[in-house]
């Protein structure tokens, strides 16, 4: 299928090439801004002719033109120029801003807007800022670019899904992800995979969009900016516009890059060496024995008896792998001698197996992009073909994408334009469950389960080791060949629109889009696999087909009357979402080599189809006087099938205003103040429930019960599972948002920025509320909660140095955020666990007046220097003893759980700096987070103080654990009996989450045009990109950049990637 797809996409790309007029005089040039930075998308036309072209991403262009002609150069946001050619062969032109730096044109809700006249809160990210980053999905490159936008990439697996938050968390049970709009229509987003369990994979549907096809990204943050999207916009909107062709001869762009990620480029849970590991194992069993009575004698075991027991335990566990052990003396702290067994074909004395080297590799990332674009005044086209392969550091992780795009703009008549955008992409991912899955997570295995004394082969025979090493660990070298899983996603996106300018200023536009995402998850477990043995081999397939249809019809009117400017919008929109799901499974496969479901002796199947519909009417009015005083208002009325007919309609609206003070007489000729604008807004957005049928009382049926399919039992009754009591009064979650901002520019806009305050009250939040048992149900979904997100955003940038040879620009953004629970049902606390991967690694609490991400558990007081035991603050009337002046106990069972920190940072943002010197450019992108906590669930495993003897322990634990010779140790003694921190959530594993990270460094060299043109290349550019190269953090155990809930488990850490590439334009 991939070959056919690739062939089709090649035809799509190549067929769009169009011939232009014959050559005249060859002219090459570069267009730059006042800082010397190249400007892409600049239109260059020969005055009085149809000849023209546009600049590429490097600001370069070539054009055949009469030597006596005149170039007309225009670009959005810049003052146009006319330049006589006068026989020149090459030219460089510097464009100056048209008015102010605030005047960039942004793609916003249902249209475009100049930033200087826009009354909502929005920020833009250009392709230039993210173009060289080795990422499979564009949102991974947004970190630190926009104030108030937070990207959490919890896993470093190839093809993993990121979580995006704009201005905090606004819901408890519904989605907190922003709405994604591509080329004017909402699209499918998020993780759409269905496979879960021991082998788990995700399908990030946004990764089907090739980042190289993106023309602009706009982030809409307040109600004035996003309320036209109504019930889907409470969490903000990310508006993406893909590239379009420009007037001129065909431009061919070829871009290729390759990146390398060392297997462990970041230091994560460094394990103690083999000698330290076996010493700790000996101490666990020795301590266990001396802490218990000998039933035969009635007294505690002696050191000699404990030593004999401990040696017996470790010899019993590791003799079979070629090792035997002795001690110098019988004390608990004796050093264990590691010797080799001599009864096999291999003597392993002095040698240990390196599981990290065995399970991991240097990851490689490669991408190749080809695009062809151009056009005439009537027909413009952009086409692309892209191939990306991300070979993860784990040997069982890989991601591959093939995608193609064709965007066509055709002027049918003078006042009628037809546009069609087509995108086809196929992704294939092989992954694993990177939580605490003992069977499939190589990171968890190598750092916490696979002792260096375990080998993948039997020392006696040299054959593969097929048995379990213990109760937890398996041989991945053998079992990785006994299972297979992959996720394939095929996505087709089609958007067509027709615009008709009825009269001057009055335009009708109709859009129809079809977004089809087909996801297929396959999982095969042979009969030899530990998870497939019971079923004698198992093969499963999940098929998930998601279709989104959107039809939008709008009428816009723009008119200027003297100094009065008015813009009106009215529209009607319908959306239909359909999901078809099928599951099939075959067990008792005929052969250990057969992965086909059809070869099974027994089968199971399940399927369903569901959907929802949305119908909307919308309108907007914007008015300004002399571009000095601005007012705006928007209204949207949504009706959704996710609610009962009596309550399915919701009204969402906003009002906004702005005042451009710099246009007033008292500032108009001020040499210091170039721009000064005050704006504010208030509005209401909504959020839909995740469940399509939450308002109904429902049962669902198991596919098999007591051997009878379809939920039927022998007496004919139906088997049902409580899905919750329906609530016909369910209504929209609503977010009431205030926004007030001051935007400014000084010294001819050499320094620009903004200060913005926002407050969002998310009301009528959906919560599962307990119900009376007399109803036959345990819970019902109700609108009862309120969350507030408020804060201040700062954005400050400037052109520090700007001259013909050297330029330096710097931009800093920061978001100060407070996210608190205001109201709960009857004020009752709600306990919940981190749902990431289903391993319940951390416990949270919703409590009125507290953070929305409040960790809840026992408060660890530290280590008693007298005996090395864990000490717990009781936080109640229990007082076994005082510790640091507070009531404390050695037993957490006597303590009360309390809030032990919040995962919400106090401030987060980015620092971005760009330098350019004579064709050499350097870009630095830093992301930071200050304040807030992270909960390290994996540290509970690697710093286990004795509960699980089968845990490999970290070097950090070994160096800092208490012992008679280290009474100031910060980690408790290794203990075989007094197990006080086995599985409890506690502040022992809470850390400061602050960090500063160099997310991206980009170094590029623009090859001089005189050199590249000798090779018939219009322009050539070489670049290097490094990601995650430097990190500063108090947290040293592992990667401080964690997922959306502020927790770290056994997800694959983010790696350091070194990428080299070339870009050619013809």
Rosetta blueprint (number, residue, H / E / L):
1 X L
2 X H
3 X H
4 X H
5 X H
6 X H
7 X H
8 X H
9 X H
10 X H
11 X H
12 X H
13 X H
14 X H
15 X L
16 X L
17 X L
18 X L
19 X L
20 X L
21 X L
22 X L
23 X L
24 X L
25 X E
26 X E
27 X E
28 X E
29 X E
30 X E
31 X E
32 X E
33 X L
34 X L
35 X L
36 X L
37 X L
38 X E
39 X L
40 X L
41 X L
42 X L
43 X E
44 X E
45 X E
46 X E
47 X L
48 X L
49 X L
50 X L
51 X L
52 X E
53 X E
54 X E
55 X L
56 X L
57 X L
58 X L
59 X L
60 X E
61 X E
62 X E
63 X E
64 X E
65 X E
66 X L
67 X L
68 X L
69 X L
70 X E
71 X E
72 X E
73 X E
74 X E
75 X E
76 X L
77 X L
78 X E
79 X E
80 X E
81 X E
82 X E
83 X E
84 X E
85 X L
86 X L
87 X L
88 X L
89 X L
90 X E
91 X E
92 X E
93 X E
94 X E
95 X L
96 X L
97 X E
98 X L
99 X L
100 X L
101 X H
102 X H
103 X H
104 X L
105 X E
106 X E
107 X E
108 X E
109 X L
110 X L
111 X E
112 X E
113 X E
114 X E
115 X H
116 X H
117 X H
118 X L
119 X L
120 X L
121 X L
122 X E
123 X E
124 X E
125 X E
126 X E
127 X H
128 X H
129 X H
130 X H
131 X L
132 X L
133 X L
134 X L
135 X L
136 X L
137 X L
138 X H
139 X H
140 X H
141 X H
142 X L
143 X L
144 X L
145 X L
146 X L
147 X L
148 X L
149 X E
150 X E
151 X E
152 X E
153 X L
154 X L
155 X L
156 X L
157 X L
158 X L
159 X L
160 X L
161 X L
162 X L
163 X E
164 X E
165 X E
166 X E
167 X L
168 X L
169 X L
170 X L
171 X L
172 X L
173 X L
174 X L
175 X L
176 X L
177 X L
178 X L
179 X E
180 X E
181 X E
182 X E
183 X L
184 X L
185 X E
186 X E
187 X L
188 X L
189 X L
190 X L
191 X E
192 X L
193 X L
194 X L
195 X L
196 X L
197 X L
198 X L
199 X L
200 X L
201 X L
202 X L
203 X L
204 X E
205 X H
206 X H
207 X H
208 X H
209 X L
210 X L
211 X H
212 X H
213 X H
214 X E
215 X E
216 X E
217 X E
218 X E
219 X E
220 X E
221 X L
222 X L
223 X H
224 X H
225 X H
226 X H
227 X H
228 X H
229 X H
230 X H
231 X H
232 X H
233 X L
234 X L
235 X L
236 X L
237 X E
238 X E
239 X E
240 X E
241 X E
242 X E
243 X L
244 X L
245 X L
246 X L
247 X L
248 X E
249 X E
250 X E
251 X E
252 X E
253 X E
254 X E
255 X E
256 X E
257 X E
258 X E
259 X E
260 X E
261 X E
262 X L
263 X L
264 X L
265 X L
266 X L
267 X L
268 X L
269 X L
270 X L
271 X E
272 X L
273 X L
274 X H
275 X H
276 X H
277 X H
278 X H
279 X H
280 X H
281 X H
282 X H
283 X H
284 X H
285 X H
286 X H
287 X H
288 X H
289 X H
290 X H
291 X L
292 X L
293 X E
294 X L
295 X L
296 X L
297 X L
298 X L
299 X L
300 X E
301 X L
302 X L
303 X H
304 X H
305 X H
306 X H
307 X H
308 X H
309 X H
310 X H
311 X H
312 X H
313 X H
314 X H
315 X H
316 X H
317 X H
318 X H
319 X H
320 X H
321 X H
322 X L
323 X E
324 X E
325 X E
326 X E
327 X E
328 X L
329 X L
330 X L
331 X L
332 X L
333 X L
334 X L
335 X L
336 X E
337 X E
338 X E
339 X E
340 X E
341 X L
342 X L
343 X L
344 X L
345 X L
346 X L
347 X L
348 X L
349 X L
350 X L
351 X L
352 X L
353 X L
354 X L
355 X H
356 X H
357 X H
358 X H
359 X H
360 X E
361 X L
362 X L
363 X E
364 X E
365 X E
366 X E
367 X E
368 X E
369 X E
370 X E
371 X E
372 X E
373 X E
374 X E
375 X E
376 X L
377 X L
378 X L
379 X E
380 X E
381 X E
382 X E
383 X E
384 X E
385 X E
386 X E
387 X E
388 X E
389 X E
390 X E
391 X E
392 X L
393 X L
394 X E
395 X L
396 X L
397 X L
398 X E
399 X E
400 X E
401 X E
402 X E
403 X E
404 X E
405 X E
406 X E
407 X E
408 X E
409 X E
410 X E
411 X E
412 X E
413 X E
414 X L
415 X L
416 X E
417 X E
418 X E
419 X E
420 X E
421 X E
422 X E
423 X E
424 X E
425 X E
426 X E
427 X E
428 X E
429 X E
430 X E
431 X L
432 X L
433 X L
434 X L
435 X L
436 X L
437 X L
438 X L
439 X L
440 X L
441 X L
442 X H
443 X H
444 X H
445 X H
446 X H
447 X H
448 X H
449 X H
450 X L
451 X L
452 X L
453 X L
454 X L
455 X L
456 X L
457 X E
458 X L
459 X L
460 X L
461 X L
462 X L
463 X L
464 X E
465 X L
466 X L
467 X L
468 X L
469 X L
470 X L
471 X L
472 X L
473 X L
474 X L
475 X L
476 X H
477 X H
478 X H
479 X H
480 X H
481 X H
482 X H
483 X E
484 X E
485 X E
486 X E
487 X E
488 X E
489 X E
490 X E
491 X E
492 X E
493 X E
494 X E
495 X E
496 X E
497 X E
498 X E
499 X E
500 X E
501 X E
502 X E
503 X E
504 X L
505 X L
506 X E
507 X E
508 X E
509 X E
510 X E
511 X E
512 X E
513 X E
514 X E
515 X E
516 X E
517 X E
518 X E
519 X E
520 X E
521 X E
522 X E
523 X E
524 X E
525 X E
526 X L
527 X L
528 X L
529 X L
530 X L
531 X L
532 X L
533 X L
534 X L
535 X L
536 X L
537 X L
538 X E
539 X E
540 X E
541 X E
542 X E
543 X E
544 X E
545 X E
546 X E
547 X E
548 X E
549 X E
550 X E
551 X E
552 X E
553 X E
554 X E
555 X E
556 X E
557 X E
558 X E
559 X E
560 X E
561 X E
562 X L
563 X L
564 X E
565 X E
566 X E
567 X E
568 X E
569 X E
570 X E
571 X E
572 X E
573 X E
574 X E
575 X E
576 X E
577 X E
578 X E
579 X E
580 X E
581 X E
582 X E
583 X E
584 X E
585 X E
586 X E
587 X E
588 X E
589 X E
590 X L
591 X L
592 X L
593 X L
594 X L
595 X L
596 X L
597 X H
598 X H
599 X H
600 X E
601 X E
602 X E
603 X E
604 X E
605 X E
606 X E
607 X E
608 X E
609 X E
610 X E
611 X E
612 X E
613 X E
614 X E
615 X E
616 X E
617 X E
618 X E
619 X E
620 X E
621 X E
622 X E
623 X E
624 X E
625 X E
626 X L
627 X L
628 X L
629 X E
630 X E
631 X E
632 X E
633 X E
634 X E
635 X E
636 X E
637 X E
638 X E
639 X E
640 X E
641 X L
642 X L
643 X L
644 X L
645 X L
646 X L
647 X L
648 X L
649 X E
650 X E
651 X E
652 X E
653 X E
654 X E
655 X E
656 X E
657 X E
658 X E
659 X E
660 X E
661 X H
662 X H
663 X H
664 X L
665 X L
666 X L
667 X L
668 X L
669 X L
670 X L
671 X L
672 X L
673 X E
674 X E
675 X E
676 X E
677 X E
678 X E
679 X E
680 X E
681 X E
682 X E
683 X E
684 X E
685 X E
686 X E
687 X E
688 X L
689 X L
690 X L
691 X L
692 X L
693 X L
694 X L
695 X L
696 X L
697 X L
698 X L
699 X E
700 X E
701 X L
702 X L
703 X L
704 X E
705 X E
706 X L
707 X L
708 X E
709 X E
710 X L
711 X L
712 X E
713 X L
714 X L
715 X L
716 X L
717 X L
718 X E
719 X L
720 X L
721 X E
722 X E
723 X L
724 X L
725 X E
726 X L
727 X L
728 X L
729 X L
730 X L
731 X L
732 X L
733 X E
734 X E
735 X E
736 X E
737 X E
738 X E
739 X E
740 X E
741 X E
742 X E
743 X E
744 X E
745 X E
746 X E
747 X L
748 X L
749 X L
750 X L
751 X E
752 X E
753 X E
754 X E
755 X E
756 X E
757 X E
758 X E
759 X E
760 X E
761 X E
762 X E
763 X E
764 X E
765 X E
766 X E
767 X E
768 X E
769 X E
770 X E
771 X L
772 X L
773 X H
774 X H
775 X H
776 X L
777 X L
778 X L
779 X E
780 X E
781 X E
782 X E
783 X E
784 X E
785 X E
786 X E
787 X E
788 X E
789 X E
790 X E
791 X E
792 X E
793 X E
794 X E
795 X E
796 X E
797 X E
798 X E
799 X E
800 X E
801 X E
802 X E
803 X L
804 X L
805 X L
806 X E
807 X E
808 X E
809 X E
810 X E
811 X E
812 X E
813 X E
814 X E
815 X E
816 X E
817 X E
818 X E
819 X E
820 X E
821 X E
822 X E
823 X E
824 X L
825 X H
826 X H
827 X H
828 X L
829 X L
830 X E
831 X E
832 X E
833 X E
834 X L
835 X L
836 X H
837 X H
838 X H
839 X L
840 X L
841 X L
842 X L
843 X E
844 X E
845 X E
846 X E
847 X L
848 X L
849 X L
850 X L
851 X E
852 X L
853 X L
854 X E
855 X E
856 X E
857 X E
858 X E
859 X E
860 X E
861 X E
862 X E
863 X E
864 X L
865 X L
866 X L
867 X L
868 X L
869 X L
870 X E
871 X E
872 X E
873 X E
874 X L
875 X L
876 X L
877 X L
878 X L
879 X L
880 X L
881 X E
882 X E
883 X E
884 X L
885 X L
886 X E
887 X E
888 X E
889 X E
890 X L
891 X L
892 X H
893 X H
894 X H
895 X L
896 X L
897 X L
898 X E
899 X E
900 X E
901 X E
902 X E
903 X L
904 X L
905 X L
906 X L
907 X E
908 X E
909 X E
910 X E
911 X E
912 X E
913 X E
914 X E
915 X E
916 X E
917 X E
918 X L
919 X L
920 X E
921 X E
922 X E
923 X E
924 X E
925 X E
926 X E
927 X E
928 X E
929 X E
930 X E
931 X L
932 X L
933 X E
934 X E
935 X E
936 X E
937 X L
938 X L
939 X H
940 X H
941 X H
942 X H
943 X L
944 X L
945 X L
946 X L
947 X L
948 X L
949 X L
950 X L
951 X L
952 X L
953 X L
954 X E
955 X H
956 X H
957 X H
958 X H
959 X H
960 X H
961 X E
962 X L
963 X E
964 X L
965 X L
966 X E
967 X L
968 X L
969 X L
970 X L
971 X E
972 X L
973 X L
974 X L
975 X L
976 X L
977 X L
978 X L
979 X L
980 X L
981 X L
982 X L
983 X L
984 X L
985 X L
986 X E
987 X H
988 X H
989 X H
990 X E
991 X E
992 X E
993 X L
994 X L
995 X E
996 X E
997 X E
998 X E
999 X E
1000 X E
1001 X E
1002 X E
1003 X E
1004 X E
1005 X E
1006 X E
1007 X L
1008 X L
1009 X H
1010 X H
1011 X H
1012 X H
1013 X H
1014 X H
1015 X H
1016 X L
1017 X L
1018 X L
1019 X E
1020 X E
1021 X E
1022 X E
1023 X E
1024 X E
1025 X E
1026 X E
1027 X E
1028 X E
1029 X E
1030 X E
1031 X E
1032 X E
1033 X E
1034 X L
1035 X L
1036 X L
1037 X L
1038 X L
1039 X L
1040 X L
1041 X L
1042 X L
1043 X L
1044 X L
1045 X L
1046 X L
1047 X E
1048 X E
1049 X L
1050 X L
1051 X L
1052 X L
1053 X L
1054 X L
1055 X L
1056 X L
1057 X E
1058 X E
1059 X E
1060 X E
1061 X E
1062 X E
1063 X E
1064 X E
1065 X E
1066 X L
